[in-house]
Amino acid sequence: MVLEVVLRFTAGGPVVTGEWRSNETAVRKFRSLVGLYGDHATATITLTASGPERPRVLRTWTREHGETVLTA
């Protein structure tokens, strides 16, 4: 399984991404980006898992809603 963290400031705009195989490392990077950019009005940060099935979003962050942890 590959875990990807994506930071985006505008819908459909450029992104900053990183990929990890360790859940702990990916969550730590997700939270690091929240700490750095979470106060930005339009920042969206997502943590997605990709594997044999289609990708699924595990966590999201927006200033408006804070952190949302999604379950399967």
N, C-alpha and C positions, 0 to 999 in steps of 0.2 A: 504494500500500500504506500502511496506517495501522498504526503500532506502538503498543500500549497496555501500560503498566506498571500493575500492580494490587498494592496492599498490603492484606492482610487479616489480622486477628488471630484470628478464629474462623470455622470453616467455616459458610458461609451467612450470616455476619454482615456488617456494614457494610464498605465498601471505600473506599480512597483510590485514585483513578485519574488517569492523565494520558495524553494521546495526542500522538504526534509522527509526522512523515513522514520524518524523518532517523533512520537506524539508529544513527548515532554518538550523537545526542542521547538517544535512547531507552535505549541501553546505559549511557550516562553517568548518566541518572536512575535506572535499575535499580540500578546500583552505589552510587549515593548513598543510596538507600533501604536497601540492604544495610548500608552503613556506619552509618546512623542507627538501624535497627530489627532488624538481623540477629541480635543477641544475645537478642531477645525469644523466650521459649520457644515461643510459638504463632504467631509471624509467618510468613506465606507471601507471597513476592514473586514475581510472574510477569511475563514479557515475552511478549506475544502479537502475532502479525502477522495482520492481516485484509486481504483483498483480494478478487479475483474468486472464489477458492475459499473453503472454510470456514476459519474462524480456526485458526491452529496455534500452539502454545506453543513458543517458541524457547529460553527460559531459565526456570529456577525457582530459588528459594532457600528453604531452611528451615534452622534452626539445627542440626537433627539430621543433614541430608545435605549442607549447604553448597550451592554453586552446581552446578546440573546444566544442561549445554548439550545441547539436543535437536537432532537432525538429521532431515531429511525422509526 
